[in-house]
Structure formats: C-alpha cells, structure tokens
Amino acid sequence: MPRAVKLESITSPQTTTYILDSNVLIHDPNALLNFDEHRVIIPMTVLEELDHLKNSKQTIAADCRQAIRLIDKIVGNASPEEIGRGVPIMRGEQDPPQGTLSIMMEHAKDNLTHLSNNLNDNQIINDICQLQKARPDGEFVLVTKDINMRLKARGCGIPAEDYHNDQQISDVKLLSKGFLEVEGSFWDNVDQVNTEQANGHTYHTLPRAGILEEITINEFIIDEQGFVGRVIQATDDKIRLLHLSEESLMHQKAWGLQPLDLHQAIALHLLLDPDIQLVNLNGPAGSGKTILALAAAIEMTVASKQYRRIIATRSTRGLDEDIGYLPGTEQEKMEPWLGAITDNMEALHRDDENTNGSVDYILNQVPIHFKSLNYIRGRSFQESLIIIDECQNLTPHQMKTIITRAGMGTKVICLGNLAQIDTPYLSPTSSGLTYLTGRFRGFEFGGMVQLEGVPRSALAAFAEENL
C-alpha cells in the first residue's frame, strides 16, 4: 500500500483515507490493521454485507465473523461522535495506537454520480463521492479486490487500488519451481566441492555462489547428464546436496505408480519422504498432481502405515453454496466435488481384474474422509495425510486456516494450478497457493515442485497450450 506522511487531520492535503470494501475484509479479516498511520473507513454497506454473510454456510462466513469481531474490539464503547472522528487503532498491548478507524454512518443524500443506489458497490462509490465533496482537501482511496468496482470508482474520479498486503510477488513467473535445471553438466559450474559417503548415500558440500545463490533447502538441481541433487542444508555461504540419480528416481513406485518424467519423480521423492510435512505441487491440468498425491497417500497409509487416515478436501466455486442442498452425509455430499480423487483411484487399479472391487478394498482398508472446508476449521488432525485440491482458489487467510489444522504426525499435500483460478477476487499473484509457495520456501520440513508437461494425453497437452 502507498505510504503517506504522518496523519494529521482529515482535511489535511497530507491525509490518506482508505475505504475498505467487504471483499478485502473477507480476503484478510485483519486487513484494517495494515494501513499504518492512515485513516481507515468501513462503509455501513460493508457492515451490512458482512452481517448478511456471517451466518451463511459459505466458507467465508468465519472470515466475516472474524472481521466483525476485530472492528468491534477496536471501536469498543466509543460514542458515535468518536467513531465519526476516528477511533485510534491499537495493534498490541505495548504498541501505541497508530491510525484510526471510522464507520461511514450515513449513506450519501445527494447522488453526485450517474450510478444508481440499487447496488451495494454503487452505494459505496456514491458515499465516497459525498466525502470528497464535503472534504475537498482530503485524499480518499477505495481498496477493493473487485476489478470492475475499481474501474467504476476511477470513472467517478475516485482513486482505487487492489489490496496487496499479503501478495508475495508481482509476477508468478518469479515463483520458485522447486528445482534448478542446468544445461550440460552441473559440475562444469562448480570450482570447489567436498564429497563424503554416509549411510549408503553420497553428499556434496559446495560454496553458495554463482547459479547456487538463490537455491534453498529441499529444492533440486537437475542437469542434462542425469545428475539430480537435493539441497538438504543451506547456509549463507554453503549448501549440502544429497546425490540422487535420474535412473533411481524414475524407478520409484508408490502403490504401483511410476513417474512419467523427472519432475514427477522429484515430486514423488518429496511425497514419500517421512520427514517432509508439507508438499506443494503446482502444475497444469493433467500433469499428474492428484494421481501422484493419491498413490503416495495410499502407499503411506496401507503399505507403510505411516498415517492412520487420508483427509481429502478441495476449494471449488459453488461448493459452499451447493453442498447444503445435496442429499446424504458430509462424506456423501463431498464425493461429487472430489471426483478427481476417486477417478484417480480407479486409474491406479485399472489393470486389476475387478477395478471396483480394488477401489472398495482400499476404501475399506484406509478411512478416506471427504471433508468440506467448512468443517475443517477448528479441527486438529493427528497422524493424518491431508490432500487439499484446487488450492489456487483459496485466499492466503483460508490457506493459513487449513494448514494450521495439522497436528502431530500429519502431512499436508497442496495441489493447484494458478492458470485455473475460479474465484473472482483472486489472481495468480494474490492466490493462497502463491502465498504458501513464497512463505514456505526455505522451510526445513517442506518442499514444492512445479510439474511441467501434460502426460495425460496429447489432446490434453494441446488444449492446455492452445485453448
């Protein structure tokens, strides 16, 4: 967010007043704390929208309630006059108040634009126009995740911005892929190395320089000569590599499934590692995210007994509204939305004499629970393997809510495709999947891989590239 000089008076030319739309508070319920010394205004229309959504069956209902509680905590017992002037925002017991929070108590009486008041967005824009007229020396900025609302506001002469506080990068091309590909031989780029053998493995310690400046723990180095190295330690001046080979990685198996390319192979390597608690797989449709995650999950629950159960959930547009109307239990309601899981389970057993019988056997051997995101909040899952599909449709706050449900002995696998975001107020740079990738890079017990190619079929590959 832009930063202004110290807040003086609402009529000062140095003042910046931010008016927050409801989708900003849903995206980040603590958003109003992130404007430093500036004045924040919540329109009455926004409070009405939050009130309407707080008791709904949608996933965002909990976010609405959290935002309302924070507003109530800040406002406290302030009088209407004090709320109008602005209540100081306390951010901690030891911190002095910084900035103020106001509630826009009345709707604009004069329609200063050509926008009708029958839409909430229009009402908010008209209210800001009224503020501009009443205080011509003030600087007012609308903050909203709604692109169309920003366009309408700018058309009415109101500066409008997206909310970027939790945005990790400006371009998803800057996201780490989880691996570094080197042309030719990797060793041609290395001047100094210390190699040792331990416990049947080969380790290399190299200075962090040149092409190794940006690589971090649990990322991979791949060259064209078949060398694969995984970074297992990283300091400011050195990295330590576990020596792997392309051949050994390509011959891994999880519940009978073998990787089709090297990117799938290093992903499977992370999935099967008992010390890795979080795996983040991002890639285009058909790149193998779901079938790799499912095969590894069944292998680690049925065969090696590392986990007691598999929790499968996803975010999908329409799920929150429609699940309540589907018949049956939560498990039965979620099954249509998690068809990708059952489809891939059938694919893993397509060569069996009785595919349906094999799938039923797995379902009887391992409790696979299909959970709605609504019912994950407040839970704590112990010794479980959690698969979260369609993570690109989660906000950063929702992603945090789910990841923090992981208890002792639990592994979380996040799957997503940033090219297929269905949520209107998210973009590839503001998606929870991007946020997760940036925040957990360098986490000792986490790893991510950008899957490439579309092994599903030539048709799917062509469609991904050309449609």
C-alpha positions in Angstrom: 0.0 0.0 0.0 1.2 3.6 -0.6 2.6 5.3 2.5 1.9 8.9 3.3 3.4 11.2 5.9 2.1 11.3 9.4 -1.7 11.5 9.6 -2.8 14.9 10.8 -6.4 15.9 10.1 -9.0 14.6 7.7 -8.9 17.9 5.9 -5.1 18.0 5.5 -3.7 17.6 2.0 -1.3 15.1 3.5 -4.1 12.8 4.7 -4.8 9.5 3.1 -8.1 7.8 4.0 -8.7 4.2 2.8 -12.2 3.0 2.4 -12.3 -0.8 2.5 -14.7 -2.9 0.5 -16.2 -6.1 2.1 -14.2 -8.4 -0.2 -11.0 -7.0 1.3 -12.1 -7.9 4.9 -13.2 -11.4 3.7 -9.8 -11.9 1.9 -8.0 -10.8 5.1 -10.1 -10.2 8.2 -7.1 -8.3 9.8 -6.7 -6.0 6.8 -7.6 -2.8 8.6 -4.5 -3.2 10.8 -2.2 -3.0 7.8 -2.6 0.7 6.9 -0.1 2.0 9.4 -0.7 5.7 10.3 -3.5 6.2 7.9 -7.3 6.5 8.5 -9.5 3.5 7.6 -13.2 3.9 6.9 -15.6 1.0 6.8 -18.9 1.9 5.0 -22.2 0.9 6.6 -22.9 -1.0 3.4 -19.9 -3.2 4.1 -21.0 -3.9 7.6 -24.4 -4.9 6.2 -22.8 -7.3 3.7 -20.6 -8.9 6.4 -23.7 -9.3 8.7 -25.6 -11.0 5.8 -22.8 -13.4 5.2 -21.6 -14.2 8.7 -24.3 -16.9 9.4 -24.3 -18.4 5.9 -23.0 -21.9 5.0 -20.2 -20.5 2.9 -16.5 -20.9 3.9 -16.2 -17.1 4.1 -18.7 -16.9 7.0 -16.0 -17.5 9.5 -13.8 -14.7 7.9 -16.8 -12.3 8.1 -17.3 -13.1 11.8 -13.6 -12.5 12.5 -13.6 -9.2 10.7 -16.7 -8.1 12.6 -15.1 -9.1 15.9 -12.0 -7.1 15.2 -14.0 -4.0 14.2 -16.0 -4.3 17.5 -12.7 -4.7 19.5 -11.3 -1.5 18.1 -14.5 0.6 18.3 -15.3 -0.7 21.8 -17.5 1.8 23.7 -16.7 4.8 21.5 -19.5 7.3 21.0 -21.0 8.0 17.6 -19.0 11.3 17.5 -15.8 9.5 18.4 -16.4 6.9 15.7 -17.1 9.6 13.2 -13.8 11.4 14.1 -11.9 8.1 14.1 -11.1 5.6 16.9 -7.3 5.0 17.4 -6.3 1.5 16.2 -4.4 -0.5 18.9 -2.3 -3.3 17.4 -0.8 -4.7 20.6 -0.7 -4.2 24.3 2.8 -2.5 24.1 2.3 -0.6 20.9 1.0 3.0 20.8 -2.2 3.4 18.6 -1.4 4.2 15.0 -4.0 5.4 12.5 -7.8 5.5 13.1 -10.9 3.5 12.2 -14.2 5.2 11.3 -17.5 3.8 10.2 -19.3 5.7 7.5 -22.6 6.0 9.4 -24.9 7.5 6.8 -25.5 7.0 3.1 -24.9 9.8 0.7 -28.0 12.0 0.4 -27.0 13.5 -2.9 -26.3 11.3 -5.9 -23.2 13.0 -7.3 -22.6 10.4 -10.0 -24.7 8.7 -12.6 -24.6 5.4 -10.6 -27.9 4.3 -9.2 -28.0 3.3 -5.5 -29.7 -0.1 -6.1 -26.3 -1.9 -6.0 -24.0 -2.0 -2.9 -20.9 -1.2 -4.9 -22.6 1.9 -6.4 -23.8 3.0 -2.9 -20.2 2.8 -1.6 -18.9 4.8 -4.6 -21.6 7.4 -4.1 -20.8 7.6 -0.4 -17.1 8.3 -1.2 -18.1 10.9 -3.8 -20.1 12.6 -1.0 -17.0 12.5 1.3 -14.9 14.1 -1.5 -17.4 16.9 -1.9 -17.6 17.5 1.9 -13.8 17.4 2.3 -12.2 18.6 -1.0 -8.7 18.7 0.6 -8.8 15.1 1.7 -7.3 12.2 -0.2 -9.6 9.2 -0.4 -8.7 5.8 -1.8 -11.1 2.9 -2.3 -9.5 -0.5 -1.6 -11.3 -3.4 -3.2 -10.5 -6.8 -4.8 -13.3 -6.3 -7.3 -11.7 -5.1 -10.6 -15.0 -3.8 -12.0 -15.7 -1.8 -8.9 -12.2 -0.2 -9.2 -13.0 0.7 -12.8 -16.3 2.3 -11.8 -14.7 4.2 -9.0 -12.0 5.6 -11.2 -14.6 6.6 -13.8 -16.2 8.6 -11.0 -12.9 10.3 -10.1 -12.1 8.1 -7.1 -8.6 6.6 -6.8 -8.9 2.8 -6.4 -6.4 0.1 -5.5 -6.3 -3.6 -5.1 -5.3 -5.0 -1.6 -1.6 -6.1 -1.9 -0.5 -6.5 1.7 -0.3 -10.4 1.6 1.0 -10.5 -2.0 4.4 -12.2 -2.1 5.4 -11.4 -5.7 4.3 -9.2 -8.6 4.6 -11.9 -11.3 4.1 -15.6 -10.8 7.0 -16.2 -13.2 9.2 -15.2 -10.3 7.9 -18.1 -8.2 10.4 -20.8 -7.4 9.8 -24.1 -9.4 11.4 -26.1 -6.7 14.3 -27.1 -8.9 17.1 -25.6 -10.9 17.7 -27.0 -14.4 21.3 -26.7 -15.7 22.3 -27.1 -19.3 25.1 -29.7 -19.9 26.8 -30.9 -16.8 26.2 -29.2 -13.4 29.8 -30.0 -12.3 31.2 -27.7 -15.1 29.9 -24.8 -13.0 31.5 -26.0 -9.7 35.0 -24.9 -8.7 35.1 -26.4 -5.2 33.3 -29.4 -3.7 33.7 -31.6 -0.7 32.2 -35.1 -1.2 31.6 -37.7 1.5 29.8 -41.0 2.0 27.5 -41.7 4.9 24.8 -44.3 5.5 24.9 -45.5 1.9 24.4 -42.0 0.5 26.7 -39.5 -1.2 26.7 -35.9 -0.1 28.4 -32.9 -1.6 29.2 -29.6 0.2 29.6 -26.6 -2.2 30.0 -22.9 -1.7 26.9 -20.9 -2.3 27.9 -18.9 -5.4 27.0 -18.4 -9.0 24.0 -20.4 -10.0 23.5 -21.6 -6.4 22.9 -18.1 -4.9 19.1 -18.4 -4.9 18.5 -22.1 -4.3 17.4 -23.2 -0.9 16.6 -26.3 1.2 14.5 -29.1 -0.3 15.0 -27.8 -3.8 16.6 -29.8 -6.6 19.4 -29.4 -9.1 18.9 -31.2 -12.4 21.4 -31.4 -15.3 21.3 -33.0 -18.8 23.8 -35.7 -17.8 21.4 -37.5 -15.4 22.6 -35.9 -12.1 20.0 -34.9 -9.6 20.9 -33.3 -6.3 18.6 -32.3 -3.4 19.6 -29.5 -1.1 19.4 -30.8 2.4 21.2 -28.0 4.2 21.6 -24.3 3.2 23.5 -21.6 5.0 24.6 -18.1 3.9 27.8 -19.4 2.3 27.3 -23.2 1.7 24.8 -25.7 0.6 24.8 -29.5 1.1 23.5 -31.8 -1.6 22.1 -35.3 -1.4 23.3 -37.0 -4.6 20.5 -38.7 -6.4 20.3 -40.1 -9.9 17.7 -39.8 -12.6 17.5 -43.6 -13.0 16.8 -44.3 -9.4 14.2 -41.6 -9.2 12.4 -42.8 -12.3 12.2 -46.3 -10.8 10.4 -45.2 -7.7 7.0 -46.7 -7.1 4.1 -45.7 -5.0 1.2 -48.1 -4.9 2.4 -49.5 -8.3 2.6 -46.0 -9.9 5.9 -44.9 -11.5 6.6 -41.3 -12.5 6.4 -40.5 -16.2 9.0 -37.7 -16.2 11.7 -36.4 -13.9 9.6 -33.6 -12.5 7.0 -36.2 -11.4 9.9 -38.2 -10.0 11.3 -35.5 -7.7 7.7 -34.7 -6.6 7.2 -38.4 -5.7 10.5 -38.3 -3.8 9.2 -35.5 -1.6 5.8 -37.1 -1.2 7.3 -40.3 0.1 9.8 -38.6 2.4 8.6 -39.2 6.0 10.4 -36.0 7.2 8.6 -33.7 4.8 5.4 -32.4 6.4 4.2 -30.1 3.6 4.4 -30.8 -0.1 3.1 -28.2 -2.6 2.5 -29.3 -6.2 1.7 -26.7 -8.8 1.1 -27.5 -12.4 -1.2 -27.6 -15.4 -4.2 -29.8 -15.8 -3.1 -33.4 -16.4 0.4 -33.0 -15.1 -0.1 -35.8 -12.5 -0.6 -33.8 -9.3 -3.6 -35.7 -8.0 -2.6 -39.2 -9.0 0.9 -38.8 -7.5 -0.5 -37.4 -4.3 -3.1 -40.2 -4.0 -0.7 -43.0 -4.9 1.8 -41.7 -2.3 -1.1 -41.3 0.3 -2.3 -44.9 -0.2 1.3 -46.2 -0.1 2.0 -44.5 3.2 -1.3 -45.5 4.8 -2.0 -49.0 3.6 1.6 -50.3 3.0 3.9 -48.5 5.4 1.2 -47.5 8.0 2.8 -44.1 8.5 -0.6 -42.4 8.7 -4.0 -43.5 10.1 -6.2 -41.8 7.5 -6.4 -39.7 4.5 -8.4 -36.4 4.6 -9.4 -35.1 1.1 -10.8 -31.7 0.6 -10.9 -29.0 -2.1 -11.9 -25.5 -2.8 -14.3 -25.1 -5.7 -16.6 -22.3 -6.8 -20.1 -23.3 -5.9 -19.2 -25.9 -3.3 -20.0 -23.7 -0.3 -23.4 -22.8 -1.7 -24.4 -26.2 -3.1 -23.2 -28.7 -0.5 -26.1 -28.0 1.9 -28.6 -29.0 -0.8 -27.0 -32.3 -1.7 -28.5 -35.3 -0.1 -26.7 -37.5 2.4 -23.9 -37.2 4.9 -21.0 -34.8 4.7 -19.0 -37.7 3.1 -21.7 -38.3 0.5 -22.1 -34.6 -0.2 -18.4 -34.1 -0.8 -17.9 -37.1 -3.1 -19.2 -35.4 -6.3 -16.8 -32.5 -5.7 -13.9 -34.8 -5.1 -14.5 -37.0 -8.2 -10.8 -36.4 -9.2 -9.8 -38.4 -6.1 -12.0 -41.4 -7.0 -11.2 -41.1 -10.7 -7.5 -41.4 -10.0 -8.0 -44.2 -7.5 -9.7 -46.1 -10.3 -6.8 -45.2 -12.6 -4.4 -46.7 -10.2 -6.3 -50.0 -10.3 -7.3 -50.1 -14.0 -5.2 -53.2 -14.6 -6.8 -55.2 -11.8 -9.3 -57.9 -12.7 -12.0 -56.0 -10.8 -11.3 -52.3 -10.6 -14.4 -51.5 -8.5 -13.5 -54.3 -6.1 -10.0 -53.0 -5.7 -11.2 -49.5 -5.0 -13.7 -50.8 -2.5 -10.9 -52.7 -0.8 -8.8 -49.6 -0.4 -11.8 -47.7 0.9 -12.3 -50.4 3.5 -8.6 -50.7 4.4 -7.9 -47.0 4.8 -10.5 -44.5 6.0 -10.6 -41.8 3.3 -12.6 -38.9 4.6 -14.0 -36.3 2.1 -14.3 -33.1 4.1 -15.8 -29.7 3.4 -13.6 -26.7 4.1 -16.4 -25.5 6.4 -15.9 -28.5 8.7 -12.1 -28.3 8.8 -12.0 -25.0 10.8 -11.5 -25.7 14.5 -10.4 -29.3 13.9 -7.0 -30.8 14.7 -5.9 -33.8 12.6 -3.4 -36.2 14.1 -1.4 -38.8 12.2 -3.3 -37.9 9.1 -2.4 -37.2 5.5 -4.4 -34.2 4.2 -4.8 -33.7 0.5 -6.1 -30.2 -0.5 -7.0 -30.0 -4.1 -7.7 -26.7 -6.1 -5.6 -24.6 -3.7 -5.4 -21.8 -6.2 -8.9 -20.8 -5.2 -8.1 -20.3 -1.6 -7.2 -16.9 -0.1 -4.0 -16.6 1.9 -6.1 -16.4 5.1 -8.0 -19.6 4.2 -4.8 -21.4 3.4 -3.4 -20.4 6.8 -6.6 -21.7 8.5 -6.3 -25.1 6.9 -2.6 -25.6 7.3 -2.8 -24.8 11.0 -5.2 -27.8 11.4 -2.2 -30.2 11.0 -1.5 -31.9 14.3 1.4 -34.2 15.3 2.4 -36.8 12.7 0.4 -35.1 10.0 1.4 -34.4 6.4 -0.3 -31.8 4.1 -0.2 -32.0 0.3 -1.4 -28.9 -1.5 -2.4 -29.2 -5.2 -3.2 -26.4 -7.6 -3.0 -24.8 -11.0 -2.6 -21.0 -11.0 -3.9 -20.9 -14.6 -7.3 -22.1 -13.4 -8.5 -19.7 -10.7 -12.3 -19.6 -10.5 -12.7 -17.2 -7.6 -13.5 -13.6 -8.9 -11.4 -11.7 -6.3 -8.2 -13.8 -6.7 -5.4 -13.6 -9.2 -2.3 -15.7 -9.6 -0.3 -13.2 -7.6 -2.8 -13.0 -4.7 -3.8 -16.7 -4.6 -3.3 -18.6 -1.4 -1.2 -21.1 -3.4 1.2 -18.4 -4.4 1.3 -17.1 -0.8 2.0 -20.6 0.5 4.8 -21.1 -2.0 6.5 -17.9 -1.1 6.1 -18.2 2.7 7.2 -21.8 3.0 10.2 -21.5 0.7 13.2 -22.5 2.8 11.1 -24.3 5.4 13.1 -27.3 6.7 10.2 -29.7 6.5 8.5 -28.5 3.4 9.1 -28.7 -0.4 7.4 -27.8 -3.6 7.6 -28.8 -7.3 6.3 -27.1 -10.4 5.2 -30.0 -12.5 5.6 -29.5 -16.3 4.3 -31.1 -19.3 0.9 -32.8 -19.6 1.4 -36.6 -19.6 -2.4 -37.2 -19.5 -2.7 -37.2 -23.3 -1.6 -35.4 -26.5 -5.2 -33.9 -26.6 -4.9 -32.5 -23.1 -1.4 -31.2 -23.8 -2.6 -29.4 -26.9 -5.7 -28.0 -25.1 -3.6 -26.7 -22.2 -1.3 -24.8 -24.5 -3.7 -23.6 -27.2 -7.2 -23.1 -25.6 
